[in-house]
């Protein structure tokens, strides 16, 4: 399905899905067993061909400064130099701090969806709309 979609189609599909999302019906375990993720996260990964994004977030879960935070905000952005980066920070009231940054040299993630955020809450990767 995603191979035949244009970037505009992907953006429209993701935005429509997010607008209709209020939770999840099914949970998926990442193969590393470091994360569980939701229908919405799977939809974005399949639609945008971005399973790498789930893998990247799961790979950071072994880092002590990330693992110890039960709530993490992950955001994929386009940098001024044209490359991309993903950042993770805590969203603890009064003490939000940056936990991780990883530069991404290439991605075809739809630019019109950037910045794109997901949360890890209690070991579950979710879209903010699924909260």
C-alpha positions in Angstrom: 0.0 0.0 0.0 2.6 2.6 1.1 4.8 2.0 -2.0 2.0 3.4 -4.3 1.3 6.4 -2.1 2.6 9.9 -2.8 4.0 12.0 0.0 0.8 14.0 -0.1 -1.2 10.8 0.2 0.8 9.7 3.2 0.4 13.0 4.9 -3.4 13.0 4.3 -3.7 9.4 5.5 -1.7 10.0 8.7 -3.5 13.2 9.5 -6.9 11.6 9.0 -5.9 8.6 11.1 -4.7 10.9 13.9 -7.9 12.9 13.8 -9.9 9.7 14.2 -7.7 8.2 16.9 -8.6 8.1 20.6 -6.9 4.9 21.8 -5.7 1.6 20.5 -7.4 -1.8 20.0 -4.3 -3.8 19.8 -0.8 -3.8 21.2 2.4 -4.9 19.4 5.6 -5.9 21.0 8.8 -4.7 19.4 11.2 -7.6 18.5 13.7 -6.3 21.1 11.0 -6.6 23.8 12.0 -3.1 24.9 8.8 -1.4 23.7 5.2 -2.1 23.1 3.4 0.0 20.5 -0.1 0.9 19.4 -2.2 0.7 16.3 -1.5 4.3 15.6 2.2 3.9 15.7 2.0 0.9 13.5 -0.2 2.8 11.0 2.3 5.6 10.8 5.2 3.2 10.4 3.4 1.3 7.6 2.0 4.3 5.8 5.3 6.3 5.9 7.6 3.3 5.6 9.1 4.2 8.9 9.5 1.1 10.9 13.0 2.4 11.4 11.6 5.1 13.6 10.2 2.5 16.0 13.5 0.6 15.9 15.4 3.8 16.7 13.3 4.6 19.7 13.5 1.0 20.9 17.3 1.1 20.6 17.5 4.1 22.9 15.7 2.3 25.7 18.9 0.6 26.8 20.5 3.9 27.7 20.1 4.5 31.5 19.2 8.2 31.1 16.3 7.2 28.8 15.2 3.9 30.4 14.8 5.5 33.9 12.2 7.9 32.5 8.7 6.5 32.5 7.5 9.3 30.2 9.5 10.3 27.2 8.7 12.7 24.4 10.3 11.8 21.0 10.3 14.2 18.2 11.5 13.9 14.6 12.5 17.2 13.1 14.2 18.7 10.1 17.3 20.6 11.0 18.6 23.9 9.5 21.3 22.0 7.7 18.6 19.9 5.8 19.3 16.7 7.7 16.9 15.3 10.3 17.3 14.6 14.0 15.3 12.8 16.6 15.3 14.2 20.1 14.0 12.8 23.3 13.2 14.7 26.5 11.3 14.3 29.7 8.1 16.2 30.1 8.1 16.2 33.8 6.6 19.5 35.0 9.3 21.9 36.1 12.2 19.7 35.1 11.9 18.9 31.4 15.4 18.0 30.1 16.9 16.6 27.0 17.7 12.9 27.2 19.0 12.0 23.7 19.7 13.4 20.3 20.5 11.4 17.1 21.2 12.9 13.7 19.6 11.2 10.7 21.3 11.8 7.4 18.5 10.6 5.2 14.8 9.9 5.6 11.9 10.2 3.2 9.5 10.6 6.1 6.9 13.2 4.8 8.3 16.7 5.5 4.7 18.0 5.9 4.3 15.8 9.0 7.4 17.3 10.7 7.9 17.9 13.5 6.4 14.5 14.3 6.0 13.5 17.9 5.5 10.2 19.7 5.5 9.4 23.4 6.8 6.5 25.4 4.6 6.1 28.5 5.4 3.2 30.8 7.2 1.3 28.1 4.4 1.9 25.5 5.1 3.9 22.3 2.0 5.9 21.5 0.8 8.8 19.3 -0.2 11.8 21.5 -3.8 11.4 20.1 -3.9 7.9 21.6 -3.3 9.2 25.2 
